[in-house]
Amino acid sequence: MVTADVVLDALGDASRRLILEHLAEQESPVGVLAARMPISRPAVSQHLRVLKDARLVSEHVAGTRRIYRVDPAGLRALRDYLDGFWGIVLHRFADLAEETHAASAGRDEPGPHPTEGNPS
Amino acid sequence: MTETTEMTVRRSVRVPCEPAKAFALFTERMADFWPRDHSIGDSPQAAVVVEPHVGGRWYERGEDGVECRWGRVVEWAPPHRLVLTWQITAEWRYDPDFETLVELHFTPEPDGGCLVTLAHRHLERFGDRADAMYEVFDSAGGWAGTMTAFTRVAG
């Protein structure tokens, strides 16, 4: 399971973001990436390992080369963000509904407390 | 090779008012509960509008009067169901060629309140735009900046 923290850590480095940008344009072997970057090939390999651990890139073998590309599993991180985002929207909506309800009820009778949905 | 399974985020919340009231609040006062930092306009958000009919626009208006589209109404079935397209990419920009769905259900509860459930569907379509997806993590105003708030509030 990849957490948002791992993804953010992986993305918290300019070289890794640059690698991702290159891979988003075109899948590539490490040599091609290194040629386009101002860092050494071993450094690129190291960054690729971090990105792989975060499931942001995946690799496959073509002949004698390992080709890297953007991993769609990274989508899960996006899903996590949207999950949190809609959680906030609904939470804030419930607060508004509570206020409105309390105001229109004109009594001190408290309504049911809003509860969060199941964060799956 | 590619993930083709449908990806969905589901959330729900209980509110004390009946579906009709909840539906009206949700559609008419969206700016009052929308997180302020999630605006795609240049100036601060002044209003969020859901035009109350199928095909109606869903948009925000900034204090400068500029309108930014978010999507459109696919189903308008008060008091129980509302379906909107969410056409904002991972980098918070409207794209007419990009479409995901936000479905809302307002289900009455025995205590007189209702359960509001939200499903944001077809998130896998963000995958076609992997390059744009990463920009969001990289921008100060992007989701990364508000992640702490997300986890704290939304748990």
Interface residues (C-beta under 8 A of the other chain):
Chain A: A4 V7 L8 L11 R17 L20 E21 A24 E25 V70 P72 A73 G74 L75 L78 R79 Y81 L82 D83 G84 F85 W86 G87 I88 V89 L90 H91 R92 F93 A94 D95 L96 A97 E98 T100 H101 A102 G111 P112 H113 P114 T115 E116 G117 N118 P119 S120
Chain B: T2 E3 M7 V9 R10 R11 S12 V13 R14 V15 P16 C17 K21 A22 L25 F26 R29 D32 F33 W34 P35 H38 A90 D111 G113 V116 T117 L118 H120 L123 E124 F126 G127 A130 D131 M133 Y134 V136 F137 D138 W143 A144 M147 A149 F150 T151 V153 A154 G155
